[in-house]
Amino acid sequence: MATIECRNLNFPNIEAVIFDKDGTLEDSQVWLRELGYKRVRILDAQIPGIGEPLLMAFGIQEDSLEPAGLMAVGSRRENIIAAAAYIAETGRGWLESLGIAKSAFEEADQYFKDETSTSPLFAGSLEVLKFLSEAGLKLGILSADSTTAVQAFVRRHQLEPYIQLQQGVDGDVSKPEPALFLQACQTLGVQPHLTLMVGDSVGDMEMGRQAGAAGCIGISWGNSEAAVNLKGADVAIAQLDEIQVLDS
């Protein structure tokens, strides 16, 4: 067990830390925006006029990505359902709309199949993960992305020595459902009240709090727009290295 300190707030008796991926460890804003634009272009080519509303729904505006928007915090399934809802508004049946949305997402995946490697770790993230691991803490990633994408992220950045949990969203249950955090803790072999949640969204904070986490740490990476989306955090930090181990 260890005592974790963040901005003069202490969390005693911590055994594990669970991190979100996108916006927390991975600087994926550019990648997510480009992926969202590609999905929208494919759909707009089939259904002219749907593009602008979909961009707004995804949280994409010109060269920016809304930190609390659907592309940033939603699961793939949630993004598909949102796209299908806009398609259905054109008078198509629901099953047809879902099929069109899924097909467009798959086409976008093929177009960008080698591009996820362009999303880097936030500066200093690797060092913090190594430091926490060496302090004897169990570390995990719990993302709204798919488990396959989480595993690819860990391999790409060679995080296997430090990350014991690689969990994404593959079914109907997504953030902020506390069941995801509870499942992550069970996989790590730790109790929720001995585990910290670190993320960049309200969903991360709400999930951790509802699951009985020892604490919820929100991170903005110095982005003032992202900082306002950390409601529910016990403490908000701008850099990951503000997470310090006092003793272990």
Buried (B, 14 or more C-beta within 10 A) or exposed (E): EBBBBBEEEEBEEBBBBBBBBBBBBBBBBEBBBBBBBBBBBBBBEEBEEBBEEBBBBBBBEEEEBBBBBBBBBBBBBBBBBBBBBBBBEEEBEEEEBBBBBBEBBEBBBEBBEEEBEEBBBBEEBBEBBBBBBEBEBBBBBBBBBBBEBBBBBBEBBEBEEBBBBBBBBBEEEBBBBBEBBBBBBEBBEBBBBBBBBBBBBBBBBBBBBBBBBBBBBBBBBEBEEBBEBBEBBBBBBBBBEBBBBEEE
